Amino acid sequence: MLTPELLDELPLLRIQFAGIVAPRFPHLLAQLKLLSDIFEDSADGVFPGVFLAARKETALALRYTAKNTDIISDHVPEIGYADDSLIVRTVLKRHRGLFRDYCRFRKIRWSKITLAP
């Protein structure tokens, strides 16, 4: 759900995400950082022009990853973050142009986020 409270939660979510250990999904942490950064920057007006659909899907991915209960428990060895990674990657792919533009804006290499050219 897209609410102003998500902005207040971002610092705690970032701390929670930093504790993720998911060697099978090596880009997940960088992807979550990108999602949280663009969400905050678009809300603050630092990076304007983010469509509502992209903001809602970004919020969904952040909230889903932060949930303790999801489709595949995060505590399942090897695959615990598979569902989280899938949702995050889907949001990144659906709004690829927007996220690439944001990466250029923040001088982040897109290939470090997605392994895509």
Contact map, one row per residue, 1 for C-alpha under 8 A:
111000000000000000000000000000000000000000000000000000010011000000000000000000000000000000000000000000000000000000000
111101000000000000000000000000000000000000000000000000110011000000000000000000000000000000000000000000000000000000000
111111100000000000000000000000000000000000000000000000000000000000000000000000000000000000000000000000000000000000000
011111110000000000000000000000000000000000000000000000000000000000000000000000000000000000000000000000000000000000000
001111111000000000000000000000000000000000000000000000000000000000000000000000000000000000000000000000000000000000000
011111111100000000000000000000000000000000000000000000000010000000000000000000000000000000000000000000000000000000000
001111111100000000000000000000000000000100000000000000000000000000000000000000000000000000000000000000000000000000000
000111111110000000000000000000000000000000000000000000000000000000000000000000000000000000000000000000000000000000000
000011111111100000000000000000000000000000000000000000000000000000000000000000000000000000000000000000000000000000000
000001111111110000000000000000000001000000000000000000000000000000000000000000000000000000000000000000000000000000000
000000011111111000000000000000000000000000000000000000000000000000000000000000000000000000000000000000000000000000000
000000001111111100000000000000000000000000000000000000000000000000000000000000000000000000000000000000000000000000000
000000001111111110000000000000000000000000000000000000000000000001000000000000000000000000000000000000000000000000000
000000000111111111000000000000001001000000000000000000000000000000000000000000000000000000000000000000000000000000000
000000000011111111100000000000000000000000000000000000000000000000000000000000000000000000000000000000000000000000000
000000000001111111110000000000000000000000000000000000000000000001000000000000000000000000000000000000000000000000000
000000000000111111110000000010010000000000000000000000000000000001000000000000000000000000000000000000000000000000000
000000000000011111110000000010000000000000000000000000000000000000000000000000000000000000000000000000000000000000000
000000000000001111111000000000000000000000000000000000000000000000000000000000000000000000000000000000000000000000000
000000000000000111111100000010000000000000000000000000000000000000000000000000000000000000000000000000000000000000000
000000000000000000111110000000000000000000000000000000000000000000000000000000000000000000000000000000000000000000000
000000000000000000011111110100000000000000000000000000000000000000000000000001011000000000000000000000000000000000000
000000000000000000001111110000000000000000000000000000000000000000000000000001000000000000000000000000000000000000000
000000000000000000000111110000000000000000000000000000000000000000000000000001100000000000000000000000000000000000000
000000000000000000000111111100000000000000000000000000000000000000000000000000001100100000000000000000000000000000000
000000000000000000000111111110000000000000000000000000000000000000000000000000000000000000000000000000000000000000000
000000000000000000000000111111100000000000000000000000000000000000000000000000000000000000000000000000000000000111000
000000000000000000000100111111110000000000000000000000000000000000000000000000000000100100000000000000000000000000000
000000000000000011010000011111111000000000000000000000000000000000000000000000000000000000000000000000000000000000000
000000000000000000000000001111111100000000000000000000000000000000000000000000000000000000000000000000000000000110000
000000000000000000000000001111111110000000000000000000000000000000000000000000000000000110000000000000000000000011000
000000000000000010000000000111111111000000000000000000000000010000000000000000000000000100000000000000000000000000000
000000000000010000000000000011111111100000000000000000000000000000000000000000000000000000000000000000000000000000000
000000000000000000000000000001111111110000000000000000000000000000000000000000000000000000000000000000000000000000000
000000000000000000000000000000111111111000000000000000000100010000000000000000000000000000000000000000000000000000000
000000000100010000000000000000011111111100000000000000000100010000000000000000000000000000000000000000000000000000000
000000000000000000000000000000001111111110000000000000000000000000000000000000000000000000000000000000000000000000000
000000000000000000000000000000000111111111000010000000000000000000000000000000000000000000000000000001000000000000000
000000000000000000000000000000000011111111100000000000100110000000000000000000000000000000000000000000000000000000000
000000100000000000000000000000000001111111110000000000000000000000000000000000000000000000000000000000000000000000000
000000000000000000000000000000000000111111111111000000000000000000000000000000000000000000000000000000000000000000000
000000000000000000000000000000000000011111111111110000000000000000000000000000000000000000000000000000000000000000000
000000000000000000000000000000000000001111111101000000000000000000000000000000000000000000000000000000000000000000000
000000000000000000000000000000000000000111111110000000000000000000000000000000000000000000000000000000000000000000000
000000000000000000000000000000000000000011111111000000000000000000000000000000000000000000000000000000000000000000000
000000000000000000000000000000000000000011111111000000000000000000000000000000000000000000000000000000000000000000000
000000000000000000000000000000000000010011011111110000000000000000000000000000000000000000000000000001000000000000000
000000000000000000000000000000000000000011101111110000000000000000000000000000000000000000000000000000000000000000000
000000000000000000000000000000000000000001000011111000000000000000000000000000000000000000000000000000000000000000000
000000000000000000000000000000000000000001000011111101100000000000000000000000000000000000000000010000000000000000000
000000000000000000000000000000000000000000000000111111100000000000000000000000000000000000000000000000000000000000000
000000000000000000000000000000000000000000000000011111110000000000000000000000000000000000000000000000000000000000000
000000000000000000000000000000000000000000000000001111111000000000000000000000000000000000000000000000000000000000000
000000000000000000000000000000000000000000000000011111111100000000000000000000000000000000100010000000000000000000000
010000000000000000000000000000000000001000000000011111111110000000000000000000000000000000000000000000000000000000000
110000000000000000000000000000000000000000000000000111111111000000000000000000000000000000000000000000000000000000000
000000000000000000000000000000000000000000000000000011111111100000000000000000000000000000100000000000000000000000000
000000000000000000000000000000000011001000000000000001111111110000000000000000000000000100100000000000000000000000000
110001000000000000000000000000000000001000000000000000111111111000000000000000000000000000000000000000000000000000000
110000000000000000000000000000000000000000000000000000011111111100000000000000000000000000000000000000000000000000000
000000000000000000000000000000000000000000000000000000001111111110000000000000000001001100100000000000000000000000000
000000000000000000000000000000010011000000000000000000000111111111000000000000000000000100000000000000000000000000000
000000000000000000000000000000000000000000000000000000000011111111100000000000000000000000000000000000000000000000000
000000000000000000000000000000000000000000000000000000000001111111100100000000000001000000000000000000000000000000000
000000000000000000000000000000000000000000000000000000000000111111100000000000000001000000000000000000000000000000000
000000000000100110000000000000000000000000000000000000000000011111110000000000000000000000000000000000000000000000000
000000000000000000000000000000000000000000000000000000000000001111111100000000000000000000000000000000000000000000000
000000000000000000000000000000000000000000000000000000000000000001111100110000000000000000000000000000000000000000000
000000000000000000000000000000000000000000000000000000000000000000111110100000000000000000000000000000000000000000000
000000000000000000000000000000000000000000000000000000000000000100111111110000000010000000000000000000000000000000000
000000000000000000000000000000000000000000000000000000000000000000001111100000000010000000000000000000000000000000000
000000000000000000000000000000000000000000000000000000000000000000000111110100111110000000000000000000000000000000000
000000000000000000000000000000000000000000000000000000000000000000011111111100011000000000000000000000000000000000000
000000000000000000000000000000000000000000000000000000000000000000010101111110111000000000000000000000000000000000000
000000000000000000000000000000000000000000000000000000000000000000000000111110010000000000000000000000000000000000000
000000000000000000000000000000000000000000000000000000000000000000000001111111110000000000000000000000000000000000000
000000000000000000000000000000000000000000000000000000000000000000000000011111110000000000000000000000000000000000000
000000000000000000000111000000000000000000000000000000000000000000000000000111111000000000000000000000000000000000000
000000000000000000000001000000000000000000000000000000000000000000000001010111111100000000000000000000000000000000000
000000000000000000000100000000000000000000000000000000000000000000000001111111111110000000000000000000000000000000000
000000000000000000000100100000000000000000000000000000000000000000000001110001111111100000000000000000000000000000000
000000000000000000000000100000000000000000000000000000000000000000000001000000111111110000000000000000000000000000000
000000000000000000000000000000000000000000000000000000000000000000000111000000011111111000000000000000000000000000000
000000000000000000000000000000000000000000000000000000000000100110000000000000001111111100000000000000000000000000000
000000000000000000000000100100000000000000000000000000000000000000000000000000001111111110000000000000000000000000000
000000000000000000000000000000000000000000000000000000000000000000000000000000000111111111000000000000000000000000000
000000000000000000000000000000000000000000000000000000000000100000000000000000000011111111100000000000000000000000000
000000000000000000000000000100110000000000000000000000000100110000000000000000000001111111110000000000000000000000000
000000000000000000000000000000100000000000000000000000000000000000000000000000000000111111111000000000000000000000000
000000000000000000000000000000000000000000000000000000000000000000000000000000000000011111111100000000000000000000000
000000000000000000000000000000000000000000000000000001001100100000000000000000000000001111111110000000000000000000000
000000000000000000000000000000000000000000000000000000000000000000000000000000000000000111111111001000000000000000000
000000000000000000000000000000000000000000000000000000000000000000000000000000000000000011111111000000000000000000000
000000000000000000000000000000000000000000000000000000000000000000000000000000000000000001111111000000000000000000000
000000000000000000000000000000000000000000000000000001000000000000000000000000000000000000111111111000000000000000000
000000000000000000000000000000000000000000000000000000000000000000000000000000000000000000011111111100000000000000000
000000000000000000000000000000000000000000000000000000000000000000000000000000000000000000000011111110000000000000000
000000000000000000000000000000000000000000000000010000000000000000000000000000000000000000000011111111000000000000000
000000000000000000000000000000000000000000000000000000000000000000000000000000000000000000010011111111100000000000000
000000000000000000000000000000000000000000000000000000000000000000000000000000000000000000000001111111110000010000000
000000000000000000000000000000000000000000000000000000000000000000000000000000000000000000000000111111111000000000000
000000000000000000000000000000000000010000000010000000000000000000000000000000000000000000000000011111111100000000000
000000000000000000000000000000000000000000000000000000000000000000000000000000000000000000000000001111111111110000000
000000000000000000000000000000000000000000000000000000000000000000000000000000000000000000000000000111111111110000000
000000000000000000000000000000000000000000000000000000000000000000000000000000000000000000000000000011111111000000000
000000000000000000000000000000000000000000000000000000000000000000000000000000000000000000000000000001111111000000000
000000000000000000000000000000000000000000000000000000000000000000000000000000000000000000000000000000111111100000000
000000000000000000000000000000000000000000000000000000000000000000000000000000000000000000000000000000111111110100000
000000000000000000000000000000000000000000000000000000000000000000000000000000000000000000000000000000110011111110000
000000000000000000000000000000000000000000000000000000000000000000000000000000000000000000000000000100110001111111111
000000000000000000000000000000000000000000000000000000000000000000000000000000000000000000000000000000000000111111111
000000000000000000000000001001000000000000000000000000000000000000000000000000000000000000000000000000000001111111100
000000000000000000000000001001100000000000000000000000000000000000000000000000000000000000000000000000000000111111100
000000000000000000000000001000100000000000000000000000000000000000000000000000000000000000000000000000000000011111110
000000000000000000000000000000000000000000000000000000000000000000000000000000000000000000000000000000000000011111111
000000000000000000000000000000000000000000000000000000000000000000000000000000000000000000000000000000000000011001111
000000000000000000000000000000000000000000000000000000000000000000000000000000000000000000000000000000000000011000111
